[in-house]
Amino acid sequence: MKHLLISLFFTCGFLEASQNSALLFHGNCTTCHFETKAVSAPSMMEVRKRYLSAFPQKKDFIVQMSNWVKNPNEERSIMLDAIKKYELMPNLAFEKDVLEDIAGYIYETDFIKEHSPH
């Protein structure tokens, strides 16, 4: 019984963290980055694909994406074509840990498949 309660506690904690990351993503990033279509910025599906190609390990993906979003600049971009098409992403005032949570969510989410919350 004790092991079941501990397991349930960690599962609920993970689900809560996952839901928070999803809410942060959907509440902030999708203003410009639609999930599957490019409108005012590249689609999140395209951003994820590029970052996964360059940084397939989750840790590297999260570090690189969160560092870039914290301080976007053309010299460190892996999406120069997107900058030429949409301009450089503005500098956003997010805390590093929030950006890491969002980057982790992006790493884990296949935007083509159904996911939540919406």
Contacts in CASP RR format, 6 or more apart in sequence:
PFRMAT RR
TARGET T0000
AUTHOR 0000-0000-0000
METHOD contacts of the structure
MODEL  1
MKHLLISLFFTCGFLEASQNSALLFHGNCTTCHFETKAVSAPSMMEVRKR
YLSAFPQKKDFIVQMSNWVKNPNEERSIMLDAIKKYELMPNLAFEKDVLE
DIAGYIYETDFIKEHSPH
17 101 0 8 1.000
18 105 0 8 1.000
18 108 0 8 1.000
19 117 0 8 1.000
20 101 0 8 1.000
21 101 0 8 1.000
21 102 0 8 1.000
21 104 0 8 1.000
21 105 0 8 1.000
22 105 0 8 1.000
22 109 0 8 1.000
22 115 0 8 1.000
22 116 0 8 1.000
22 117 0 8 1.000
23 117 0 8 1.000
24 98 0 8 1.000
24 101 0 8 1.000
24 102 0 8 1.000
24 105 0 8 1.000
25 102 0 8 1.000
25 105 0 8 1.000
25 106 0 8 1.000
25 109 0 8 1.000
26 117 0 8 1.000
26 118 0 8 1.000
28 92 0 8 1.000
28 94 0 8 1.000
28 102 0 8 1.000
29 44 0 8 1.000
29 102 0 8 1.000
29 106 0 8 1.000
30 44 0 8 1.000
32 39 0 8 1.000
32 40 0 8 1.000
32 41 0 8 1.000
32 89 0 8 1.000
33 41 0 8 1.000
33 42 0 8 1.000
33 43 0 8 1.000
33 44 0 8 1.000
33 47 0 8 1.000
34 43 0 8 1.000
34 44 0 8 1.000
35 43 0 8 1.000
35 44 0 8 1.000
35 45 0 8 1.000
35 111 0 8 1.000
36 43 0 8 1.000
36 44 0 8 1.000
36 45 0 8 1.000
36 111 0 8 1.000
36 112 0 8 1.000
37 43 0 8 1.000
38 46 0 8 1.000
38 86 0 8 1.000
40 86 0 8 1.000
41 82 0 8 1.000
41 86 0 8 1.000
41 89 0 8 1.000
42 79 0 8 1.000
42 82 0 8 1.000
42 85 0 8 1.000
42 86 0 8 1.000
43 111 0 8 1.000
44 106 0 8 1.000
44 111 0 8 1.000
45 111 0 8 1.000
45 112 0 8 1.000
46 82 0 8 1.000
47 79 0 8 1.000
47 106 0 8 1.000
48 106 0 8 1.000
48 107 0 8 1.000
48 109 0 8 1.000
48 111 0 8 1.000
50 78 0 8 1.000
50 79 0 8 1.000
51 61 0 8 1.000
51 64 0 8 1.000
51 65 0 8 1.000
51 78 0 8 1.000
51 106 0 8 1.000
51 107 0 8 1.000
52 61 0 8 1.000
52 107 0 8 1.000
54 64 0 8 1.000
54 78 0 8 1.000
55 61 0 8 1.000
55 63 0 8 1.000
55 64 0 8 1.000
55 65 0 8 1.000
58 104 0 8 1.000
58 107 0 8 1.000
61 103 0 8 1.000
61 104 0 8 1.000
61 107 0 8 1.000
62 100 0 8 1.000
62 103 0 8 1.000
62 104 0 8 1.000
62 107 0 8 1.000
63 100 0 8 1.000
64 78 0 8 1.000
65 99 0 8 1.000
65 103 0 8 1.000
65 106 0 8 1.000
65 107 0 8 1.000
66 96 0 8 1.000
66 99 0 8 1.000
66 100 0 8 1.000
66 102 0 8 1.000
66 103 0 8 1.000
67 76 0 8 1.000
68 76 0 8 1.000
68 77 0 8 1.000
69 89 0 8 1.000
69 92 0 8 1.000
69 94 0 8 1.000
69 99 0 8 1.000
69 102 0 8 1.000
69 103 0 8 1.000
70 92 0 8 1.000
70 94 0 8 1.000
70 96 0 8 1.000
70 99 0 8 1.000
71 91 0 8 1.000
72 88 0 8 1.000
72 89 0 8 1.000
72 90 0 8 1.000
72 91 0 8 1.000
73 88 0 8 1.000
74 80 0 8 1.000
74 83 0 8 1.000
74 88 0 8 1.000
77 83 0 8 1.000
77 88 0 8 1.000
94 102 0 8 1.000
109 115 0 8 1.000
END
